[in-house]
Amino acid sequence: MKRITLFTQKNCAHCKDAQQYMKTKNYPFRLVDVATPQGRKELSRTGARSVPVIKIGDSVLIGWNMTKFEQLLHQKD
């Protein structure tokens, strides 16, 4: 399984949707709060400026799209 990192912030509905989806599918993921200095620093490395951002292996998905998420998660390297 590829490593999943979810960049999120409080009161973000799409972030909550992504987080809930991953939990129901039992996908292990690391949650990064972009309200913290460390979280902002990590987010800036992705090139994104808004959340949610999901890093799947070496790929970055900006915004929550379940279909694209599944495609990136299951695509062969």
LINLINGI-V838308 format. One record per backbone hydrogen bond with DSSP energy under -0.5 kcal/mol. NH is the residue of the N-H (numbers start at 1). CO is the residue of the C=O. E is the energy in kcal/mol with one decimal. If there is no record, write none. Layout:
NH,CO,E + NH,CO,E
This chain:
5,55,-2.4 + 6,30,-3.1 + 7,5,-0.6 + 7,53,-3.3 + 8,6,-0.5 + 8,32,-2.9 + 12,9,-1.0 + 13,11,-0.7 + 16,12,-2.0 + 17,13,-2.2 + 18,14,-2.4 + 19,15,-2.5 + 20,16,-2.8 + 21,17,-2.4 + 22,18,-2.3 + 23,19,-2.0 + 24,20,-2.5 + 25,21,-1.7 + 26,23,-1.0 + 27,22,-2.7 + 28,26,-0.5 + 30,4,-2.4 + 32,6,-3.0 + 34,8,-2.7 + 34,32,-0.7 + 36,33,-1.5 + 40,36,-2.5 + 41,37,-2.1 + 42,38,-2.4 + 43,39,-2.6 + 44,40,-2.4 + 45,41,-1.1 + 46,42,-0.6 + 46,43,-1.6 + 47,43,-0.6 + 47,44,-0.8 + 48,43,-0.8 + 52,7,-0.6 + 53,7,-1.3 + 54,61,-2.9 + 55,5,-2.9 + 55,53,-0.5 + 56,54,-0.6 + 56,59,-2.6 + 57,3,-2.9 + 57,55,-0.6 + 59,56,-2.4 + 61,54,-3.1 + 62,60,-0.6 + 63,52,-3.3 + 63,61,-0.6 + 65,63,-0.7 + 69,65,-2.8 + 70,66,-2.4 + 71,67,-2.2 + 72,68,-2.6 + 73,69,-2.4 + 74,70,-2.1 + 75,71,-1.2
